[in-house]
């Protein structure tokens, strides 16, 4: 991450009226993820160091994104790297984002806080933030039923 992009972090958060255990299950269950994350098919062993792959169709184009799970702390934190060939950049470490999701209990509810680093421009950061806000809204609707 260069100094230029280190402060261009997309941030999004929501409070879900459910315990962290229920939110966590939705974050790591492929059939649930498909419901709230733009119809993507996710595969992973869901442990630190294991690959994670997202496949699907976005705006009429097939995609296969990939990354590695960096942190897997049930009901607390999920962190993974993410690379999308659709960005048109070479598959090199400097072109990966790191997505961090934190779960924090708030009474009977759970705050879900998400960050994505390594956005190259303010426009890219804003676009990422908008996508993550839509995903978190979908997660909230899915979990709250």
Backbone as ProteinMPNN parsed JSONL, in Angstrom:
{"seq_chain_A": "XXXXXXXXXXXXXXXXXXXXXXXXXXXXXXXXXXXXXXXXXXXXXXXXXXXXXXXXXXXXXXXXXXXXXXXXXXXXXXXXXXXXXXXXXXXXXXXXXXXXXXXXXXXXXXXXXXXXXXXXXXXXXXXXXXXXXXXXXXXXXXXXX", "coords_chain_A": {"N_chain_A": [[0.848, -1.174, 0.0], [0.649, 2.104, -0.923], [1.657, 5.43, 0.127], [-0.031, 7.155, -1.082], [-2.462, 5.725, -1.363], [-3.022, 4.811, 1.15], [-4.706, 6.181, 2.88], [-7.132, 6.069, 1.681], [-9.586, 4.606, 2.493], [-12.372, 2.604, 2.313], [-15.313, 2.727, 4.195], [-17.915, 1.241, 6.047], [-20.885, 0.665, 7.94], [-23.336, -0.967, 9.991], [-26.137, -1.575, 12.172], [-27.404, -4.549, 13.301], [-30.325, -6.127, 14.265], [-29.881, -8.589, 15.92], [-28.205, -11.367, 17.489], [-24.571, -11.686, 17.624], [-23.811, -14.276, 16.891], [-25.745, -15.137, 15.047], [-25.431, -13.252, 12.996], [-22.793, -13.806, 12.285], [-23.036, -16.422, 11.252], [-24.432, -15.851, 8.899], [-22.454, -14.461, 7.559], [-20.554, -16.389, 6.88], [-21.707, -18.512, 5.562], [-22.169, -19.985, 2.561], [-24.672, -20.27, 1.093], [-26.243, -18.363, 2.318], [-24.747, -16.009, 1.875], [-24.995, -15.748, -0.879], [-27.594, -14.824, -1.019], [-27.576, -12.154, -0.098], [-25.355, -10.869, -1.171], [-25.228, -9.802, -3.917], [-25.837, -12.107, -5.433], [-23.598, -13.758, -5.581], [-21.493, -16.677, -5.732], [-19.808, -18.218, -3.242], [-16.819, -19.815, -2.239], [-14.923, -21.462, 0.223], [-12.703, -22.78, 2.737], [-13.02, -21.59, 5.094], [-11.073, -20.85, 7.088], [-8.129, -19.477, 8.626], [-5.652, -18.539, 6.297], [-6.692, -20.031, 4.239], [-7.854, -20.23, 0.805], [-10.276, -18.014, -0.719], [-12.984, -17.754, -2.886], [-14.974, -15.964, -5.164], [-17.642, -16.273, -7.352], [-19.601, -15.41, -10.19], [-22.059, -13.411, -11.899], [-21.842, -10.131, -13.012], [-23.351, -7.242, -13.953], [-23.886, -8.362, -16.473], [-21.502, -9.678, -17.076], [-19.356, -12.462, -16.612], [-17.581, -13.322, -13.642], [-14.696, -14.082, -11.613], [-13.498, -13.709, -8.642], [-10.846, -13.527, -6.201], [-9.097, -14.412, -3.132], [-7.494, -14.534, 0.11], [-8.155, -15.864, 3.286], [-7.425, -14.017, 6.078], [-7.922, -13.469, 8.768], [-9.908, -15.164, 11.07], [-12.099, -15.173, 13.321], [-14.478, -16.513, 15.04], [-17.698, -15.059, 15.38], [-16.661, -12.577, 15.909], [-14.526, -11.384, 14.202], [-13.685, -11.118, 10.742], [-11.401, -11.296, 8.178], [-10.121, -10.744, 4.954], [-8.19, -10.987, 1.923], [-8.736, -9.507, -1.317], [-9.08, -9.822, -4.761], [-9.936, -8.69, -7.956], [-10.153, -9.616, -11.257], [-11.671, -8.111, -12.995], [-11.089, -5.487, -12.56], [-9.054, -4.91, -14.2], [-6.374, -4.879, -13.642], [-2.998, -6.186, -13.09], [-2.508, -9.445, -11.571], [-1.209, -9.005, -8.817], [0.299, -8.632, -5.567], [0.11, -5.909, -4.744], [-2.22, -5.067, -5.897], [-4.351, -6.064, -4.548], [-7.127, -5.801, -2.322], [-7.69, -5.384, 1.199], [-10.2, -6.635, 3.122], [-11.919, -5.993, 6.026], [-13.98, -7.157, 8.574], [-15.748, -6.434, 11.408], [-17.452, -7.576, 14.284], [-19.476, -6.312, 16.788], [-21.029, -6.613, 19.839], [-24.045, -4.958, 20.733], [-25.981, -4.526, 23.124], [-28.854, -6.381, 22.553], [-28.361, -6.437, 19.925], [-26.118, -6.318, 17.03], [-23.279, -4.601, 16.0], [-21.985, -4.176, 12.832], [-19.02, -3.563, 11.372], [-17.184, -2.489, 8.622], [-14.263, -2.367, 6.619], [-12.389, -1.466, 3.707], [-9.324, -1.494, 2.27], [-6.701, 0.083, 0.252], [-7.726, 1.533, -1.959], [-7.432, 3.167, -5.026], [-8.159, 5.721, -5.861], [-10.132, 8.604, -4.89], [-12.647, 8.366, -6.027], [-12.799, 5.601, -6.487], [-12.739, 4.719, -3.842], [-15.183, 5.813, -2.907], [-16.987, 4.473, -4.574], [-16.547, 1.805, -3.765], [-17.384, 2.022, -1.106], [-20.111, 2.561, -1.469], [-20.965, 0.129, -2.659], [-20.389, -1.659, -0.508], [-22.111, -0.625, 1.434], [-24.59, -1.278, 0.288], [-24.343, -4.073, 0.347], [-24.186, -4.525, 3.152], [-26.697, -3.577, 3.915], [-28.285, -5.472, 2.641], [-27.419, -7.753, 4.043], [-28.353, -7.093, 6.61], [-31.171, -7.064, 6.169], [-31.478, -9.739, 5.425], [-30.636, -11.182, 7.757], [-32.3, -10.12, 9.771], [-34.721, -10.857, 8.787]], "CA_chain_A": [[0.0, 0.0, 0.0], [1.464, 3.311, -1.007], [1.165, 6.555, 0.926], [-1.125, 7.741, -1.852], [-3.711, 5.003, -1.188], [-3.178, 4.304, 2.513], [-5.799, 6.831, 3.598], [-8.368, 5.927, 0.908], [-10.213, 3.41, 3.041], [-13.832, 2.583, 2.278], [-15.848, 2.324, 5.495], [-19.363, 1.116, 6.111], [-21.308, -0.003, 9.168], [-24.77, -1.038, 10.262], [-26.496, -2.313, 13.384], [-28.366, -5.598, 12.971], [-31.078, -6.551, 15.453], [-29.673, -10.027, 16.092], [-26.931, -11.645, 18.173], [-23.394, -11.868, 16.77], [-23.775, -15.65, 16.375], [-26.608, -15.205, 13.863], [-24.783, -12.439, 11.964], [-21.606, -14.556, 11.87], [-23.464, -17.522, 10.38], [-24.759, -15.277, 7.59], [-21.206, -14.019, 6.918], [-19.682, -17.505, 6.494], [-22.501, -19.582, 4.964], [-22.299, -19.64, 1.144], [-26.056, -20.106, 0.628], [-26.712, -17.076, 2.857], [-24.0, -14.953, 1.184], [-25.6, -15.598, -2.211], [-28.853, -14.089, -0.871], [-27.41, -10.719, 0.159], [-24.163, -10.294, -1.808], [-25.332, -9.689, -5.372], [-25.96, -13.416, -6.067], [-22.303, -14.408, -5.767], [-21.245, -18.008, -5.187], [-18.546, -18.15, -2.497], [-16.292, -21.08, -1.725], [-13.762, -21.353, 1.095], [-12.68, -23.687, 3.886], [-13.324, -20.733, 6.239], [-10.056, -20.854, 8.136], [-7.02, -18.585, 8.294], [-4.723, -19.055, 5.315], [-7.35, -20.734, 3.137], [-8.342, -19.378, -0.278], [-11.693, -17.702, -0.831], [-13.281, -17.45, -4.281], [-16.323, -15.479, -5.45], [-17.955, -16.431, -8.767], [-20.957, -15.023, -10.53], [-22.225, -12.523, -13.034], [-22.049, -8.744, -12.599], [-23.65, -6.379, -15.1], [-23.804, -9.146, -17.701], [-20.179, -10.283, -17.279], [-18.941, -13.488, -15.657], [-16.374, -12.951, -12.896], [-14.157, -14.974, -10.587], [-12.595, -12.96, -7.768], [-10.177, -14.437, -5.274], [-8.35, -13.852, -2.027], [-7.079, -15.462, 1.162], [-8.658, -15.477, 4.603], [-6.316, -13.607, 6.952], [-8.351, -13.571, 10.166], [-11.178, -15.863, 11.205], [-12.385, -15.252, 14.754], [-15.934, -16.649, 15.047], [-18.572, -14.105, 16.041], [-15.935, -11.336, 16.214], [-13.796, -10.739, 13.107], [-13.364, -11.819, 9.508], [-10.587, -10.454, 7.309], [-9.612, -11.461, 3.801], [-7.737, -10.192, 0.792], [-9.66, -9.611, -2.438], [-8.597, -9.373, -6.068], [-10.9, -8.872, -9.036], [-9.609, -9.388, -12.595], [-12.501, -7.125, -13.692], [-10.486, -4.162, -12.369], [-8.127, -4.702, -15.308], [-5.002, -4.762, -13.133], [-2.318, -7.476, -12.975], [-2.684, -10.194, -10.322], [-0.025, -8.79, -7.989], [-0.12, -8.279, -4.202], [-0.237, -4.49, -4.567], [-3.545, -4.817, -6.471], [-5.361, -6.696, -3.694], [-7.694, -5.047, -1.202], [-7.948, -6.156, 2.407], [-11.53, -6.353, 3.662], [-11.993, -6.357, 7.443], [-15.332, -7.075, 9.116], [-15.746, -6.579, 12.87], [-18.762, -7.677, 14.922], [-19.444, -5.798, 18.153], [-22.355, -6.667, 20.452], [-24.655, -3.728, 21.273], [-27.204, -5.035, 23.738], [-29.331, -7.563, 21.829], [-28.033, -6.23, 18.515], [-24.707, -6.447, 16.669], [-22.747, -3.619, 15.053], [-21.1, -4.742, 11.82], [-18.167, -2.502, 10.834], [-16.417, -3.033, 7.517], [-13.335, -1.482, 5.93], [-11.669, -2.006, 2.551], [-8.184, -0.616, 2.011], [-6.008, 0.067, -1.031], [-8.464, 2.161, -3.052], [-6.427, 4.003, -5.691], [-8.635, 7.095, -6.03], [-11.296, 8.94, -4.071], [-13.811, 7.81, -6.716], [-12.811, 4.162, -6.21], [-13.136, 4.573, -2.436], [-16.618, 6.11, -2.805], [-17.692, 3.381, -5.249], [-16.454, 0.646, -2.872], [-18.237, 2.298, 0.05], [-21.501, 2.398, -1.907], [-21.209, -1.314, -2.795], [-20.417, -2.278, 0.811], [-23.353, -0.202, 2.102], [-25.662, -2.107, -0.27], [-24.164, -5.427, 0.866], [-24.557, -4.557, 4.565], [-28.151, -3.434, 3.974], [-28.808, -6.791, 2.293], [-27.124, -8.621, 5.191], [-29.274, -6.708, 7.671], [-32.502, -7.574, 5.797], [-31.42, -11.209, 5.455], [-30.544, -11.671, 9.139], [-33.477, -9.7, 10.544], [-35.843, -11.57, 8.207]], "C_chain_A": [[0.894, 1.237, 0.0], [0.873, 4.398, -0.123], [-0.045, 7.182, 0.25], [-2.463, 7.059, -1.547], [-3.98, 4.599, 0.257], [-4.334, 4.956, 3.259], [-7.115, 6.747, 2.834], [-9.045, 4.612, 1.287], [-11.723, 3.569, 2.97], [-14.313, 2.053, 3.625], [-17.361, 2.263, 5.417], [-19.715, 0.374, 7.398], [-22.827, -0.015, 9.244], [-24.962, -1.75, 11.591], [-27.614, -3.28, 12.998], [-29.015, -6.079, 14.267], [-31.048, -8.076, 15.565], [-28.355, -10.225, 16.825], [-25.804, -11.889, 17.17], [-23.348, -13.268, 16.163], [-24.596, -15.786, 15.096], [-26.001, -14.411, 12.701], [-23.582, -13.2, 11.4], [-21.989, -15.686, 10.914], [-23.791, -17.016, 8.978], [-23.501, -14.852, 6.829], [-20.38, -15.172, 6.353], [-20.444, -18.7, 5.906], [-22.769, -19.233, 3.497], [-23.737, -19.434, 0.656], [-26.661, -18.806, 1.144], [-26.053, -15.928, 2.089], [-24.621, -14.683, -0.187], [-26.872, -14.751, -2.143], [-28.653, -12.584, -0.743], [-26.22, -10.08, -0.55], [-24.238, -10.446, -3.329], [-25.341, -11.039, -6.092], [-24.668, -14.176, -6.266], [-22.274, -15.803, -5.135], [-19.862, -17.984, -4.55], [-18.111, -19.557, -2.108], [-15.023, -20.799, -0.929], [-13.843, -22.445, 2.148], [-12.95, -22.923, 5.18], [-12.36, -20.963, 7.397], [-8.902, -19.983, 7.668], [-6.041, -19.265, 7.354], [-5.377, -19.765, 4.146], [-7.824, -19.765, 2.066], [-9.84, -19.11, -0.13], [-11.92, -17.244, -2.27], [-14.741, -17.025, -4.388], [-16.542, -15.625, -6.946], [-19.384, -15.98, -9.009], [-20.979, -14.186, -11.782], [-22.544, -11.14, -12.497], [-22.221, -7.904, -13.848], [-23.397, -7.111, -16.421], [-22.472, -9.813, -17.98], [-19.905, -11.316, -16.19], [-17.682, -13.01, -14.93], [-15.96, -14.086, -11.973], [-13.109, -14.185, -9.828], [-11.965, -13.93, -6.778], [-9.469, -13.674, -4.173], [-7.957, -14.952, -1.056], [-7.64, -14.948, 2.484], [-7.464, -15.218, 5.518], [-6.667, -13.758, 8.42], [-9.729, -14.203, 10.183], [-11.406, -16.098, 12.694], [-13.904, -15.299, 14.904], [-16.645, -15.646, 15.957], [-17.901, -12.786, 16.395], [-15.336, -10.664, 14.985], [-13.534, -11.684, 11.94], [-12.562, -10.844, 8.647], [-10.062, -11.31, 6.167], [-9.082, -10.473, 2.77], [-8.724, -10.425, -0.351], [-9.014, -9.037, -3.687], [-9.662, -9.676, -7.106], [-10.223, -8.597, -10.378], [-10.402, -8.331, -13.375], [-11.95, -5.709, -13.546], [-9.475, -3.854, -13.473], [-6.679, -4.557, -14.879], [-4.348, -6.136, -13.067], [-2.542, -8.111, -11.599], [-1.374, -10.143, -9.529], [-0.494, -8.358, -6.607], [-0.546, -6.822, -4.044], [-1.609, -4.139, -5.148], [-4.668, -5.512, -5.714], [-5.858, -5.682, -2.658], [-7.676, -5.972, 0.007], [-9.292, -5.684, 2.947], [-11.554, -6.87, 5.092], [-13.41, -6.133, 7.936], [-15.252, -7.373, 10.61], [-17.188, -6.662, 13.363], [-18.626, -7.249, 16.375], [-20.849, -5.859, 18.738], [-22.782, -5.287, 20.964], [-25.999, -4.13, 21.859], [-27.604, -6.322, 23.039], [-29.007, -7.495, 20.337], [-26.524, -6.398, 18.301], [-24.337, -5.35, 15.686], [-21.776, -4.344, 14.131], [-20.346, -3.576, 11.199], [-17.251, -3.116, 9.789], [-15.489, -1.967, 6.948], [-12.729, -2.228, 4.746], [-10.561, -1.028, 2.21], [-7.76, -0.646, 0.547], [-6.873, 0.543, -2.204], [-7.55, 3.192, -3.697], [-6.85, 5.453, -5.878], [-9.803, 7.338, -5.079], [-12.57, 8.368, -4.702], [-13.926, 6.308, -6.457], [-13.243, 3.908, -4.772], [-14.643, 4.77, -2.287], [-17.45, 4.996, -3.445], [-17.702, 2.126, -4.366], [-17.382, 0.823, -1.676], [-19.709, 2.088, -0.302], [-21.851, 0.911, -2.038], [-21.299, -1.998, -1.433], [-21.665, -1.87, 1.59], [-24.532, -1.02, 1.602], [-25.569, -3.534, 0.271], [-24.603, -5.506, 2.319], [-26.067, -4.386, 4.751], [-28.82, -4.767, 3.643], [-28.586, -7.792, 3.413], [-28.115, -8.362, 6.309], [-30.68, -7.257, 7.391], [-32.545, -9.083, 5.893], [-31.476, -11.737, 6.888], [-31.801, -11.334, 9.946], [-34.763, -10.332, 10.018], [-36.991, -10.668, 7.863]], "O_chain_A": [[1.785, 1.374, 0.838], [-0.271, 4.297, 0.321], [-0.961, 7.672, 0.91], [-3.492, 7.731, -1.476], [-5.061, 4.095, 0.561], [-4.891, 4.353, 4.177], [-8.119, 7.296, 3.287], [-9.071, 3.652, 0.517], [-12.286, 4.532, 3.49], [-13.793, 1.061, 4.135], [-18.004, 3.115, 4.805], [-18.936, -0.446, 7.885], [-23.505, 0.817, 8.641], [-24.065, -2.441, 12.076], [-28.636, -2.878, 12.441], [-28.329, -6.396, 15.239], [-32.049, -8.754, 15.336], [-27.485, -9.355, 16.79], [-26.049, -12.251, 16.019], [-22.89, -13.431, 15.032], [-24.183, -16.476, 14.164], [-26.054, -14.851, 11.552], [-23.378, -13.235, 10.187], [-21.339, -15.882, 9.887], [-23.468, -17.67, 7.986], [-23.48, -14.878, 5.599], [-19.584, -14.961, 5.439], [-19.878, -19.784, 5.77], [-23.51, -18.292, 3.212], [-23.993, -18.512, -0.119], [-27.505, -18.21, 0.475], [-26.729, -14.977, 1.697], [-24.755, -13.532, -0.601], [-27.195, -14.04, -3.095], [-29.477, -11.812, -1.232], [-26.088, -8.856, -0.532], [-23.417, -11.13, -3.941], [-24.902, -11.123, -7.24], [-24.629, -15.139, -7.033], [-22.945, -16.064, -4.137], [-18.863, -17.756, -5.232], [-18.928, -20.383, -1.7], [-14.17, -20.013, -1.34], [-14.92, -22.975, 2.422], [-13.093, -23.529, 6.241], [-12.769, -21.232, 8.527], [-8.714, -19.773, 6.47], [-5.644, -20.41, 7.571], [-4.708, -20.075, 3.161], [-8.159, -18.618, 2.364], [-10.567, -19.88, 0.499], [-11.15, -16.448, -2.807], [-15.627, -17.635, -3.789], [-15.724, -15.157, -7.737], [-20.259, -16.142, -8.159], [-20.069, -14.231, -12.609], [-23.407, -10.985, -11.633], [-21.336, -7.86, -14.702], [-22.792, -6.574, -17.349], [-22.315, -10.454, -19.019], [-20.178, -11.088, -15.011], [-16.82, -12.368, -15.53], [-16.769, -14.936, -11.602], [-11.983, -14.008, -10.294], [-12.488, -15.02, -6.546], [-9.267, -12.463, -4.259], [-8.07, -16.14, -1.357], [-7.604, -13.75, 2.764], [-6.608, -16.082, 5.708], [-5.819, -14.131, 9.23], [-10.608, -13.827, 9.408], [-10.959, -17.1, 13.253], [-14.558, -14.256, 14.898], [-16.265, -15.419, 17.106], [-18.487, -11.961, 17.097], [-15.606, -9.488, 14.741], [-13.212, -12.859, 12.114], [-12.987, -9.712, 8.415], [-9.62, -12.441, 6.368], [-9.462, -9.303, 2.741], [-9.457, -11.414, -0.356], [-8.477, -7.93, -3.682], [-10.222, -10.772, -7.138], [-9.767, -7.48, -10.623], [-9.874, -7.723, -14.306], [-12.305, -4.825, -14.325], [-9.083, -2.704, -13.667], [-5.837, -4.15, -15.68], [-5.045, -7.148, -12.996], [-2.739, -7.416, -10.602], [-0.562, -11.067, -9.553], [-1.572, -7.778, -6.477], [-1.47, -6.532, -3.284], [-2.111, -3.038, -4.922], [-5.806, -5.549, -6.181], [-5.107, -4.827, -2.188], [-7.651, -7.195, -0.138], [-9.496, -4.496, 3.197], [-11.249, -8.035, 5.345], [-13.98, -5.058, 7.747], [-14.756, -8.421, 11.023], [-18.047, -5.905, 12.91], [-17.773, -7.754, 17.105], [-21.767, -5.235, 18.206], [-21.986, -4.552, 21.547], [-27.026, -4.083, 21.181], [-26.802, -7.251, 22.935], [-29.348, -8.405, 19.582], [-25.762, -6.592, 19.248], [-24.996, -5.181, 14.66], [-20.864, -5.035, 14.585], [-20.948, -2.702, 10.574], [-16.616, -4.141, 10.037], [-15.876, -0.807, 6.81], [-12.575, -3.449, 4.772], [-10.825, 0.133, 1.897], [-8.379, -1.313, -0.282], [-6.764, 0.016, -3.311], [-6.952, 4.009, -2.996], [-5.999, 6.329, -6.036], [-10.385, 6.399, -4.536], [-13.472, 7.932, -3.987], [-15.024, 5.798, -6.234], [-14.02, 2.991, -4.506], [-15.308, 3.981, -1.615], [-18.497, 4.621, -2.918], [-18.731, 1.464, -4.233], [-18.08, -0.11, -1.28], [-20.462, 1.506, 0.478], [-22.911, 0.481, -1.583], [-22.182, -2.828, -1.218], [-22.222, -2.682, 2.329], [-25.386, -1.419, 2.393], [-26.585, -4.139, 0.613], [-25.311, -6.438, 2.7], [-26.65, -4.99, 5.651], [-29.801, -5.15, 4.28], [-29.47, -8.598, 3.705], [-28.658, -9.299, 6.893], [-31.305, -7.845, 8.274], [-33.521, -9.653, 6.381], [-32.265, -12.63, 7.196], [-32.3, -12.162, 10.708], [-35.779, -10.346, 10.714], [-38.014, -11.134, 7.363]]}, "name": "protein", "num_of_chains": 1, "seq": "XXXXXXXXXXXXXXXXXXXXXXXXXXXXXXXXXXXXXXXXXXXXXXXXXXXXXXXXXXXXXXXXXXXXXXXXXXXXXXXXXXXXXXXXXXXXXXXXXXXXXXXXXXXXXXXXXXXXXXXXXXXXXXXXXXXXXXXXXXXXXXXXX"}
